[in-house]
Amino acid sequence: MKSDFLYGVHPVREGLQGRRKPHELFVVEGPLNERLHKLLKLAEEHGVPVHRRRKADLDRLAGQPYHQGVVLSIEPFAYADLDDLLSSWRNSGRSAFFLLLDGVTDPHNFGAILRNADAAGCLGVIVAKDRSCPVTAVVDKTSAGAAEHLPVCQVTNLGRAIEQLKDAGIWVYGLSGEVTDKPLYREALTGHVALVVGAEGEGLRPLTRKLCDGLLAIPMAGQVASLNAASASAVALFEVVRQRLASGGS
């Protein structure tokens, strides 16, 4: 039976309550704090076997020593299908709200972006199979378990996915650091929207820029020329949230 391993209190808690089937919970030997006791109770409620193990055993399972005394064996991560993602949106009655990542390879940035997207109520995140970070235990931990709830779609061709979103009536906007691009806050983002965030340093690829309906820039008032991908995604995602709340939409 193949398994992934989640570690850390928040990811394990979400893993016990998420889409994937949990197999076994491993908890460090010795006295337990209140948060670990709550995880034991949650595992019992979900019928997940619990095993006490030495810290060295947990280090091996997690692949590193910073696991907060808990590791969850869980079924491998399953990516969403783009057609299913769009079908789910259409059936939801909500305005489209998707995030695409163009070449984000750092797992910590990826995890932080997933956490931002989940918090903003994004309906799904779309990434390319190549030149992108997969969902790993590091990503899951950095996302604080958001990866266990937010649909992540892995596509062969990001450009084709952008075209598919546009054909579905969704406006696709790329985040760009160019001062000549339209400021983010001056674009109406209350309709069917997808945002595209590029890689650290490189930004959006030329083809991705060309395929977007528009390019938006986050105004920078200081000496720093740009934000990192995770920070930029948070600013843009919550600008969509702000506009929709202001207009009474969802």
Secondary structure, 3 states (H helix, E strand, C coil): CCCEEEECHHHHHHHHHCCCCEEEEEEECCCCCHHHHHHHHHHHHCCCCEEEECHHHHHHHHCCCCCCCEEEEECCCCCECHHHHHHHHHHHCCCCEEEEEECCCCHHHHHHHHHHHHHCCCCEEEEECCCCCCCCHHHHHHCCCHHHCCCEEEECCHHHHHHHHHHCCCEEEEECCCCCCEEHHHCCCCCCEEEEEEECCCECCHHHHHHCCEEEECCCCCCCCCCCHHHHHHHHHHHHHHHHHHHCCC
